[in-house]
Amino acid sequence: MSRQPGAEDKNPYLPKYIQNAPWYLGEKSDYLEHHKSTTKQVEPQWYDKRGVKKNAATKYRKGACTNCGSMSHKASDCMERPRKVGAKYSGKDIMPDEEVQSIETTWESKRDRWNGYDPREYGRVIEDFESVEKLRAKVAAEGGGSQGNGDKDGNGTENDGEEVPGGDDMPQSKSLRARNDKAKYLENLNEDDEATGTLFNPKSRTMRTEDSYLDDRGHYVKNLSGEAAEHNRITELARKMAEKEGSPLLNVEANPTAAMMKLRKLEQGEQEQATKKRQELLEKYGGQEHLVRPKELGVQPLTQEQVASRGGDLGKIKPAGAGVKSRYPEDVYPGNHSSVWGSYWQDHKWGYKCCGQLVKNAYCTAKRKHDHITN
């Protein structure tokens, strides 16, 4: 169906009671205003009046800076030299007010790293470099003709050992790199010398290394451990198997059980093939006798063990399978005692039965026990 010229565009899917306004509403009012967006559009603005001064006042005004008399800042933020008598009390030399703009920013412009930067400020840096270049050219012109004795500087000009203004003390000499060197952000992370990997921040011109977050393909990933590492290994193995021709399509996410069974079967088959190939090589070239450990170097199992006392003396020889009754040393009588500690009990205290001593580190005296019993 051809469209007639001058005809209005109508949506056939809108009901009539929505297209046409009710009779009690005027034509001037928009009855669908509540359906429209009421978000305020922020117009792009810039700091075009930065540093603009207004007319200076003739007398001090309330709320102005007590030092210079300007209304655009307070005394704590004043950049003027501190006066002996401030403008609040002297009423002289009132500084003009600065133009302070109230700029509305969007979400992106508020968080922009270069918000408020004026590229014209870089003109002063260019002027400094141009002045240095002029001085360098002047020095080179005065000492021209001695090309054999002069040394070339970084820009190809020659000097005769004289100090060139701004040679090594340039403000950005440390941040600049030689043009013949490859940039850091262009280096291949898969190279052997860059195995640790790098991260380059173009604004600050700094390199940040993350050794523990670089995989074998040069991608920064977190170190995995436990089941996560096993899952990552299975996923990588499934991807490699899927790339091979004739291999079944393995999907660890869709059917993990079947995928793990197939992968284990494939791993087992690869191990069997490796074992079979190794056996064939041994049968063909020999060398099986070199893979067996000699009996002379083997460790023989111990049938008996010697238990050493705390004093370093060798104790009795016990069979290897004898059970241990206690964690304390057995048959050890320190301090000339003939009984162990805990064989005597008196007054809710443990002691030695041989002498009746109630102190563990006491020396044995049979006479002391005899006197103790008689008393």
KASUL-V403544 format. One record per residue. N is the residue number from 1. RES is the residue in one letter. D_LAST is the distance of its C-alpha to the last C-alpha in Angstrom with 1 decimal. Layout:
BEGIN
N,RES,D_LAST
N,RES,D_LAST
END
This chain:
BEGIN
1,M,133.0
2,S,134.3
3,R,133.1
4,Q,135.9
5,P,136.2
6,G,135.1
7,A,133.0
8,E,129.6
9,D,126.4
10,K,125.0
11,N,121.9
12,P,122.9
13,Y,119.3
14,L,119.0
15,P,120.1
16,K,123.0
17,Y,121.0
18,I,118.8
19,Q,121.7
20,N,123.9
21,A,122.6
22,P,123.0
23,W,126.2
24,Y,124.3
25,L,122.8
26,G,125.0
27,E,125.8
28,K,124.2
29,S,120.7
30,D,118.5
31,Y,116.9
32,L,114.7
33,E,113.2
34,H,109.7
35,H,109.7
36,K,110.3
37,S,107.7
38,T,107.1
39,T,105.1
40,K,106.3
41,Q,107.6
42,V,106.4
43,E,109.2
44,P,108.4
45,Q,108.0
46,W,107.3
47,Y,106.4
48,D,110.0
49,K,109.9
50,R,107.0
51,G,107.5
52,V,110.6
53,K,111.0
54,K,112.6
55,N,114.6
56,A,112.6
57,A,112.4
58,T,113.8
59,K,111.0
60,Y,107.3
61,R,106.4
62,K,103.4
63,G,100.7
64,A,101.9
65,C,100.0
66,T,99.3
67,N,99.8
68,C,103.1
69,G,104.4
70,S,104.6
71,M,103.9
72,S,102.7
73,H,99.2
74,K,96.7
75,A,95.7
76,S,92.5
77,D,94.6
78,C,97.4
79,M,98.5
80,E,100.6
81,R,99.6
82,P,97.7
83,R,100.2
84,K,99.7
85,V,101.3
86,G,101.1
87,A,104.1
88,K,102.7
89,Y,103.3
90,S,106.2
91,G,108.2
92,K,109.7
93,D,109.8
94,I,108.8
95,M,108.0
96,P,109.7
97,D,107.7
98,E,106.8
99,E,107.9
100,V,104.8
101,Q,105.4
102,S,103.6
103,I,103.7
104,E,102.6
105,T,100.9
106,T,100.3
107,W,97.0
108,E,98.0
109,S,99.5
110,K,96.5
111,R,94.1
112,D,96.6
113,R,95.1
114,W,98.5
115,N,99.3
116,G,101.1
117,Y,101.7
118,D,105.1
119,P,106.4
120,R,108.7
121,E,105.7
122,Y,105.6
123,G,109.0
124,R,107.4
125,V,105.3
126,I,108.5
127,E,110.2
128,D,107.4
129,F,107.7
130,E,111.5
131,S,111.4
132,V,109.0
133,E,111.4
134,K,114.4
135,L,112.6
136,R,111.6
137,A,115.2
138,K,116.5
139,V,114.3
140,A,115.3
141,A,119.0
142,E,118.7
143,G,117.0
144,G,119.1
145,G,120.6
146,S,117.5
147,Q,116.4
148,G,115.2
149,N,112.8
150,G,111.5
151,D,108.4
152,K,108.6
153,D,106.4
154,G,105.2
155,N,108.6
156,G,110.7
157,T,112.1
158,E,111.9
159,N,110.7
160,D,110.7
161,G,107.1
162,E,107.8
163,E,105.4
164,V,106.7
165,P,105.9
166,G,103.5
167,G,102.8
168,D,99.0
169,D,98.3
170,M,100.0
171,P,98.0
172,Q,98.0
173,S,97.9
174,K,94.3
175,S,95.0
176,L,98.2
177,R,98.1
178,A,100.6
179,R,103.4
180,N,103.1
181,D,99.5
182,K,98.8
183,A,97.4
184,K,93.8
185,Y,94.6
186,L,97.1
187,E,94.6
188,N,93.9
189,L,90.3
190,N,90.5
191,E,90.9
192,D,88.1
193,D,87.8
194,E,87.4
195,A,84.8
196,T,82.6
197,G,85.4
198,T,86.6
199,L,87.5
200,F,90.3
201,N,90.9
202,P,94.6
203,K,94.4
204,S,91.5
205,R,92.3
206,T,88.7
207,M,87.1
208,R,84.0
209,T,82.2
210,E,80.2
211,D,78.8
212,S,76.8
213,Y,79.7
214,L,82.4
215,D,83.1
216,D,85.1
217,R,88.4
218,G,87.9
219,H,87.1
220,Y,84.3
221,V,82.0
222,K,78.4
223,N,75.8
224,L,75.1
225,S,71.8
226,G,70.7
227,E,73.2
228,A,75.7
229,A,75.9
230,E,76.4
231,H,79.1
232,N,80.8
233,R,80.8
234,I,82.3
235,T,84.9
236,E,85.9
237,L,86.1
238,A,88.3
239,R,90.6
240,K,91.0
241,M,91.8
242,A,94.3
243,E,96.1
244,K,96.6
245,E,99.8
246,G,99.5
247,S,95.9
248,P,95.1
249,L,94.8
250,L,91.2
251,N,90.2
252,V,86.5
253,E,86.9
254,A,89.2
255,N,87.6
256,P,84.3
257,T,83.2
258,A,86.4
259,A,86.5
260,M,83.0
261,M,83.8
262,K,86.9
263,L,85.2
264,R,82.5
265,K,85.2
266,L,87.1
267,E,83.9
268,Q,83.2
269,G,86.8
270,E,86.7
271,Q,83.5
272,E,85.2
273,Q,88.2
274,A,86.2
275,T,84.3
276,K,87.6
277,K,89.3
278,R,86.4
279,Q,86.6
280,E,90.4
281,L,90.0
282,L,87.4
283,E,89.8
284,K,92.7
285,Y,91.1
286,G,88.0
287,G,84.7
288,Q,82.4
289,E,80.4
290,H,79.5
291,L,77.8
292,V,75.3
293,R,72.0
294,P,71.6
295,K,68.9
296,E,67.8
297,L,66.8
298,G,65.2
299,V,61.4
300,Q,60.0
301,P,57.4
302,L,53.9
303,T,52.5
304,Q,49.1
305,E,47.0
306,Q,44.5
307,V,41.4
308,A,40.2
309,S,36.7
310,R,36.0
311,G,35.7
312,G,39.3
313,D,38.6
314,L,40.6
315,G,38.6
316,K,39.7
317,I,43.2
318,K,43.4
319,P,46.6
320,A,48.4
321,G,48.2
322,A,44.5
323,G,43.0
324,V,40.3
325,K,37.2
326,S,35.6
327,R,36.6
328,Y,33.5
329,P,33.6
330,E,32.5
331,D,30.9
332,V,29.9
333,Y,26.5
334,P,26.3
335,G,23.9
336,N,23.4
337,H,21.6
338,S,22.4
339,S,22.1
340,V,23.8
341,W,22.7
342,G,22.0
343,S,20.6
344,Y,17.2
345,W,16.8
346,Q,14.1
347,D,15.0
348,H,18.6
349,K,18.3
350,W,19.2
351,G,17.6
352,Y,17.7
353,K,16.6
354,C,16.7
355,C,14.0
356,G,12.6
357,Q,14.5
358,L,16.0
359,V,18.8
360,K,21.8
361,N,23.1
362,A,19.9
363,Y,20.1
364,C,18.3
365,T,15.9
366,A,14.4
367,K,12.2
368,R,10.5
369,K,9.9
370,H,8.6
371,D,6.1
372,H,5.3
373,I,5.5
374,T,3.8
375,N,0.0
END
